[in-house]
Amino acid sequence: MSSRIPAEEPEISTSPSEDKSSDGVVSERTMEIVVAALLMAVAAIVMVSSYRSGAGWARNVGPQSGYFPFYVALIMLFASGGTLVQRILRKTKESQSFIERGELVRVLQVLIPTAAFVVLAIYIGIYVATFLFISLFMLWLGHYPLKKTIPVALALPILLFLVFEKWFLVPLPKGPLERLLGY
């Protein structure tokens, strides 16, 4: 007989009095209202733009260039407006969390470096920015050692350069390093 101590199981609460959204950053209802309002704004912009380019039916020609985008945006405006009104009028006792703090942190761990990569690619070129981006992710989020990070982070920009610049003859954004090397 072995004397094994059973592992503790996590407590699972089924009490309705506990508020699971306490760790939430924003409620689902709030996000639905914000997204519906944003979609209504996009629809209004598309409708105005389509109307300017011609949203009618031209005699002997058929639909003008803005005809279909105008009516698709009109449908989107009504659908989003319906969602907006529905979410504003319906108030629920229990507001579910759209995203919790831990989830938001994980999203931001990817979003912020990706946004920085896009900005850096404009100013220092895509190849150097790619090296920095891959290095950051491998070291910070992947916890890879430097001896594995450097070769991979160097190989990817070199591969991008060969594929796009040499084989496909498609120039990518360059920075000071590429200009220094004559590209």
C-alpha positions as CSV (number, residue, x, y, z in Angstrom):
1,M,0.0,0.0,0.0
2,S,1.3,3.4,-0.9
3,S,0.4,6.4,1.2
4,R,-0.4,9.0,-1.3
5,I,-1.9,12.3,-0.2
6,P,-4.6,13.4,-2.7
7,A,-3.9,16.7,-4.4
8,E,-6.1,19.6,-3.5
9,E,-8.7,20.4,-6.0
10,P,-9.6,24.0,-6.7
11,E,-12.7,25.3,-5.1
12,I,-15.5,25.8,-7.6
13,S,-18.2,28.1,-6.3
14,T,-21.7,27.8,-7.6
15,S,-23.0,30.5,-5.4
16,P,-25.1,33.0,-7.4
17,S,-24.2,35.8,-5.0
18,E,-20.6,35.9,-6.2
19,D,-20.0,38.5,-9.0
20,K,-17.8,36.9,-11.7
21,S,-17.5,40.3,-13.5
22,S,-15.5,41.8,-10.6
23,D,-12.3,41.2,-12.5
24,G,-13.9,42.4,-15.7
25,V,-12.5,45.5,-17.4
26,V,-15.6,46.4,-19.4
27,S,-19.1,44.9,-19.6
28,E,-20.5,43.1,-22.6
29,R,-23.4,45.5,-22.9
30,T,-21.0,48.5,-23.0
31,M,-19.0,46.9,-25.8
32,E,-22.1,46.1,-27.8
33,I,-23.2,49.8,-27.5
34,V,-19.8,51.1,-28.5
35,V,-19.4,48.7,-31.5
36,A,-23.0,49.5,-32.7
37,A,-22.3,53.2,-32.5
38,L,-19.0,52.8,-34.4
39,L,-20.7,50.7,-37.1
40,M,-23.4,53.3,-37.5
41,A,-20.7,56.0,-37.9
42,V,-18.9,53.9,-40.6
43,A,-22.2,53.3,-42.3
44,A,-23.0,57.0,-42.4
45,I,-19.5,57.8,-43.8
46,V,-19.9,55.2,-46.5
47,M,-23.4,56.5,-47.4
48,V,-22.2,60.1,-47.7
49,S,-19.3,59.0,-49.8
50,S,-21.5,56.8,-52.0
51,Y,-24.0,59.5,-52.5
52,R,-21.3,61.9,-53.6
53,S,-20.1,59.4,-56.2
54,G,-23.6,58.7,-57.4
55,A,-25.9,56.4,-55.5
56,G,-28.8,56.4,-58.0
57,W,-29.9,54.5,-61.1
58,A,-28.6,56.2,-64.3
59,R,-31.0,56.0,-67.2
60,N,-29.8,53.6,-69.9
61,V,-26.7,52.8,-67.9
62,G,-27.9,51.1,-64.7
63,P,-26.6,51.6,-61.2
64,Q,-24.1,54.3,-60.6
65,S,-20.8,53.5,-58.8
66,G,-22.1,54.3,-55.3
67,Y,-25.5,52.5,-55.7
68,F,-24.7,49.2,-54.0
69,P,-22.3,50.6,-51.3
70,F,-25.0,53.1,-50.4
71,Y,-27.7,50.5,-49.9
72,V,-25.4,48.0,-48.1
73,A,-24.4,50.9,-45.7
74,L,-28.0,51.8,-45.3
75,I,-28.8,48.2,-44.2
76,M,-25.8,48.3,-41.9
77,L,-27.0,51.6,-40.4
78,F,-30.4,50.2,-39.6
79,A,-29.1,46.9,-38.2
80,S,-26.5,48.7,-36.0
81,G,-29.1,51.2,-34.9
82,G,-31.5,48.4,-33.9
83,T,-28.7,46.8,-31.9
84,L,-27.9,50.1,-30.3
85,V,-31.5,50.9,-29.3
86,Q,-31.9,47.3,-28.0
87,R,-28.8,47.4,-25.8
88,I,-29.6,50.8,-24.4
89,L,-33.2,49.9,-23.5
90,R,-32.5,46.4,-22.2
91,K,-30.9,46.6,-18.8
92,T,-29.9,43.4,-17.3
93,K,-29.4,42.7,-13.6
94,E,-26.2,40.9,-14.2
95,S,-23.7,42.4,-16.6
96,Q,-21.3,39.9,-18.1
97,S,-17.7,40.9,-18.5
98,F,-16.6,41.3,-22.0
99,I,-12.9,40.8,-21.1
100,E,-11.1,40.2,-17.9
101,R,-7.9,41.9,-16.7
102,G,-5.7,38.8,-17.4
103,E,-7.1,38.4,-20.9
104,L,-6.7,42.1,-21.6
105,V,-3.1,42.0,-20.5
106,R,-2.4,39.1,-22.9
107,V,-4.0,41.0,-25.7
108,L,-2.0,44.1,-25.0
109,Q,1.2,42.0,-24.8
110,V,0.7,41.3,-28.5
111,L,-1.1,44.5,-29.6
112,I,1.4,47.1,-28.3
113,P,4.6,45.5,-29.7
114,T,2.7,44.9,-33.0
115,A,1.7,48.6,-33.2
116,A,5.3,49.6,-32.3
117,F,6.5,47.3,-35.1
118,V,4.3,49.0,-37.7
119,V,5.6,52.5,-36.6
120,L,9.2,51.3,-36.5
121,A,8.9,49.8,-39.9
122,I,8.1,53.2,-41.3
123,Y,11.1,54.9,-39.7
124,I,13.8,52.3,-39.5
125,G,12.7,49.9,-42.3
126,I,10.9,46.6,-42.2
127,Y,14.0,44.5,-41.9
128,V,15.4,46.0,-38.8
129,A,11.9,46.3,-37.3
130,T,11.3,42.6,-38.0
131,F,14.5,41.7,-36.3
132,L,13.6,43.7,-33.2
133,F,10.0,42.4,-33.2
134,I,10.9,38.7,-33.5
135,S,13.7,39.1,-30.9
136,L,11.3,40.8,-28.4
137,F,8.6,38.1,-28.8
138,M,11.1,35.2,-28.6
139,L,12.9,36.6,-25.5
140,W,9.9,38.1,-23.6
141,L,6.9,36.0,-24.4
142,G,8.6,32.8,-25.6
143,H,11.4,32.8,-23.0
144,Y,13.9,31.5,-25.5
145,P,17.6,31.8,-24.8
146,L,19.6,34.4,-26.7
147,K,21.5,31.7,-28.6
148,K,18.2,30.6,-30.3
149,T,16.7,34.0,-30.6
150,I,19.4,35.8,-32.5
151,P,19.7,33.2,-35.4
152,V,15.9,33.1,-35.9
153,A,15.5,36.9,-35.6
154,L,18.3,37.4,-38.2
155,A,17.1,34.6,-40.6
156,L,13.6,36.0,-41.0
157,P,14.5,39.5,-42.3
158,I,17.1,37.9,-44.6
159,L,14.5,35.5,-45.9
160,L,12.0,38.4,-46.4
161,F,14.7,40.4,-48.3
162,L,15.5,37.5,-50.6
163,V,11.9,36.6,-51.3
164,F,10.5,40.1,-51.8
165,E,13.5,42.2,-53.0
166,K,15.4,39.6,-55.1
167,W,12.9,37.0,-56.3
168,F,9.6,38.9,-56.5
169,L,11.2,42.3,-57.2
170,V,8.8,43.9,-54.7
171,P,10.5,46.7,-52.7
172,L,9.6,46.8,-49.0
173,P,10.0,49.9,-46.7
174,K,13.6,50.6,-46.1
175,G,15.4,52.5,-43.4
176,P,18.8,54.0,-42.8
177,L,20.6,50.6,-42.6
178,E,19.4,49.6,-46.0
179,R,20.3,52.9,-47.5
180,L,23.8,52.6,-45.9
181,L,24.1,49.2,-47.6
182,G,23.1,50.7,-50.9
183,Y,19.5,49.5,-51.2
